[in-house]
């Protein structure tokens, strides 16, 4: 499974670690991903997501997964969340 946030699309960054002697070695900065379960009352079901801690804070701030999914860019969210967004739109009649 790739290290990818399902809501924000954050991926690992690559770069070089540069020593005092100017030796360069490749490195990866991995996102801080956590598994989190959310209940979606509109669909009456639980969803388990792999999110970055920043995305978890955003969901808490906005007041739920459904609001965060509607606010997120369709290019960045995962296929699972895209299907969830379509179901929410159908349920709301948007």
Rosetta blueprint (number, residue, H / E / L):
1 X L
2 X L
3 X L
4 X L
5 X L
6 X L
7 X L
8 X L
9 X L
10 X L
11 X L
12 X L
13 X E
14 X E
15 X E
16 X E
17 X E
18 X E
19 X L
20 X L
21 X L
22 X L
23 X L
24 X E
25 X E
26 X E
27 X E
28 X E
29 X E
30 X L
31 X L
32 X L
33 X E
34 X E
35 X E
36 X E
37 X E
38 X E
39 X E
40 X E
41 X L
42 X L
43 X L
44 X L
45 X E
46 X E
47 X E
48 X E
49 X E
50 X E
51 X E
52 X E
53 X H
54 X H
55 X H
56 X H
57 X H
58 X H
59 X H
60 X H
61 X H
62 X H
63 X L
64 X L
65 X H
66 X H
67 X H
68 X H
69 X H
70 X H
71 X H
72 X L
73 X L
74 X L
75 X L
76 X L
77 X L
78 X L
79 X H
80 X H
81 X H
82 X H
83 X H
84 X H
85 X H
86 X H
87 X H
88 X H
89 X H
90 X H
91 X H
92 X H
93 X L
94 X L
